[in-house]
């Protein structure tokens, strides 16, 4: 029987969905079969912790990218990972892309939400599941409409 919010029976579930209660091993199995791309709304994740980030946005962004990179290298994050930075946070980390990086960093030319929507749109068009880390309700609705799965900042912070 499918659980609340699930689209497939539990035994056959291999799709990572926000709120899914399937053991993490099942989600990792799926990620090893089909590449998953995780897009992180850095402003939203950084803003979810009241640790003084507003005094040094660039430094907070650099710390987040460092933590995400560590988690990706250690195998706590599956698939490809892209962190989207906006505004003053862009000064903390240079843009980086390509296969040589555990974590890609994208600088949003305007607002982060527009850059994330454009990135998710291109990734879903290319095929394969895409996950977005954000708590922004408006962004959540937009990327879910494109077929993406949304995870809250706490999901990511637990993995760091």
C-alpha positions in Angstrom: 0.0 0.0 0.0 1.4 3.4 -0.8 2.1 5.7 2.1 0.6 9.1 2.3 2.2 11.3 -0.3 3.8 8.4 -2.1 3.0 7.6 -5.7 4.2 4.0 -5.7 4.0 1.1 -3.2 6.7 1.2 -0.5 8.4 -2.0 -1.6 8.9 -0.6 -5.1 9.8 2.9 -4.2 13.1 4.1 -5.6 12.3 7.7 -6.1 13.5 10.2 -3.5 10.6 12.5 -2.6 10.3 15.2 0.1 8.7 13.7 3.2 9.2 10.1 1.9 9.6 7.6 4.7 11.4 5.0 2.7 14.8 4.1 4.3 17.7 6.1 3.0 19.3 3.0 1.4 16.4 2.8 -1.1 17.0 6.4 -2.1 20.7 5.8 -2.5 20.1 2.7 -4.6 18.0 4.8 -6.9 20.6 7.5 -7.1 23.2 5.0 -8.1 21.1 3.8 -11.0 20.0 7.2 -12.3 22.0 10.3 -11.7 20.3 12.8 -9.4 21.1 16.5 -9.6 20.6 18.5 -6.4 20.2 22.2 -6.7 20.7 24.2 -3.5 19.1 27.6 -2.8 22.1 28.9 -0.7 20.4 32.1 0.5 17.5 30.0 1.9 19.7 27.4 3.5 22.0 30.0 5.1 19.1 32.0 6.2 17.5 29.1 8.0 20.1 29.3 10.8 20.3 32.4 12.9 24.1 32.3 13.3 25.0 35.9 12.3 25.2 35.2 8.6 23.7 38.6 7.8 26.9 40.3 9.1 29.1 38.4 6.5 27.0 37.0 3.6 30.1 36.1 1.5 31.7 34.2 4.4 28.4 32.4 5.2 28.2 31.3 1.5 31.8 30.1 1.5 31.2 28.1 4.7 28.1 26.5 3.2 29.9 25.5 -0.1 32.7 24.1 2.0 30.3 22.0 4.1 28.4 20.8 1.0 31.6 19.9 -0.8 32.7 17.9 2.3 29.4 16.1 2.4 29.5 15.3 -1.4 33.1 14.0 -1.2 32.2 11.9 1.8 29.2 10.4 0.0 26.5 11.9 2.2 25.1 13.7 -0.9 24.3 11.5 -4.0 24.7 12.6 -7.6 25.7 16.0 -8.9 25.3 19.1 -6.7 24.9 22.8 -7.7 24.8 25.6 -5.2 23.2 28.8 -6.4 24.5 32.1 -4.9 22.9 35.5 -5.2 23.7 39.1 -4.2 26.6 39.7 -1.7 27.0 36.0 -1.2 28.5 35.7 -4.7 31.7 37.3 -3.4 32.4 34.4 -1.1 32.9 31.7 -3.7 33.9 31.8 -7.3 31.7 30.2 -9.9 32.8 26.7 -10.8 31.5 24.1 -13.1 32.5 20.9 -14.9 33.3 17.3 -14.0 36.4 18.3 -12.0 34.4 19.7 -9.1 32.5 17.8 -6.5 30.1 20.8 -6.2 29.3 23.3 -8.9 28.7 26.9 -7.9 26.4 29.2 -10.0 26.2 33.0 -9.5 22.7 34.2 -10.1 22.8 37.3 -12.3 19.7 38.7 -10.7 17.7 36.9 -8.1 18.4 33.3 -7.1 14.9 32.0 -7.6 14.9 32.9 -11.3 18.3 31.2 -11.8 17.2 28.1 -9.9 14.0 27.8 -12.0 16.0 28.2 -15.2 18.5 25.6 -14.0 15.8 23.1 -12.9 14.0 23.6 -16.2 17.1 22.7 -18.2 18.0 19.8 -16.0 14.5 18.2 -16.1 14.4 18.7 -19.9 17.7 16.8 -20.1 16.1 13.9 -18.1 16.7 12.4 -14.7 15.4 13.4 -11.4 16.2 16.8 -9.9 16.0 17.8 -6.3 15.9 21.4 -4.9 16.7 22.4 -1.4 14.7 25.4 -0.3 11.9 26.4 2.1 10.7 29.2 -0.2 7.0 28.4 -0.9 6.9 30.3 -4.2 10.1 28.7 -5.5 8.8 25.3 -4.3 5.6 25.6 -6.3 7.6 26.6 -9.4 10.1 23.8 -9.3 7.6 21.2 -8.4 5.6 22.3 -11.4 8.7 21.5 -13.5 8.8 17.9 -12.0 11.4 18.5 -9.3 11.4 17.1 -5.8 11.8 19.7 -3.0 13.7 19.2 0.3 13.8 21.6 3.2 17.0 23.1 4.5 16.9 20.8 7.6 17.2 17.8 5.3 20.4 19.2 3.9 21.8 20.4 7.2 21.4 16.9 8.7 23.7 15.6 5.9 26.4 18.2 6.4 
